[in-house]
Amino acid sequence: MLPANVGLVKTAHGGLHVYCNRDGYTLPSNRCVKCIVLDNIEIDIFGQMFKYKEHGGMEQ
């Protein structure tokens, strides 16, 4: 069971995109492509790194 704040999207090529609140966990970037690869599926993880899309000069 996934937390309520996690979104899953099945891609046209059969992979999964996972959109999540990182809850303070430091990610190497805002997207981790093919971070989980299984026999029949590839999973990409996307997390918001900054509060605003354009973070220059704005509070994080």
PyMOL commands that set and color helices and strands:
alter all, ss='L'
color gray80, all
select strands_A, chain A and resi 7-10+16-20+31-37+42-47
alter strands_A, ss='S'
color yellow, strands_A
deselect
rebuild
show_as cartoon
